[in-house]
Amino acid sequence: MPVERLAQSGRYGTHSLRRTKASIIYKATGNLRAVQILLGHTKIENTVRYLGVDVEDALTLAEGIEV
């Protein structure tokens, strides 16, 4: 089902769609810093919490990636 129809159905709000998109980008790229920038988070820890990923693994990944 296209994103537009999911949003219109009332079953999903904009926040859940935003979180889903961020999760898809993170899983596809492994680039936590890029997701942080896309979400507008000032702290990487907020992005880690938002995505629900393992903190140590995510921070180790983020340190090795330049954006």
Stockholm file with secondary structure:
# STOCKHOLM 1.0

chainA/1-67         MPVERLAQSGRYGTHSLRRTKASIIYKATGNLRAVQILLGHTKIENTVRYLGVDVEDALTLAEGIEV
#=GR chainA/1-67 SS CCHHHHHHHTSSCHHHHHHHHHHHHHHHHCCHHHHHHHHTCSSHHHHHHHHTCCHHHHHHHHHTCCC
#=GC SS_cons        CCHHHHHHHTSSCHHHHHHHHHHHHHHHHCCHHHHHHHHTCSSHHHHHHHHTCCHHHHHHHHHTCCC
//
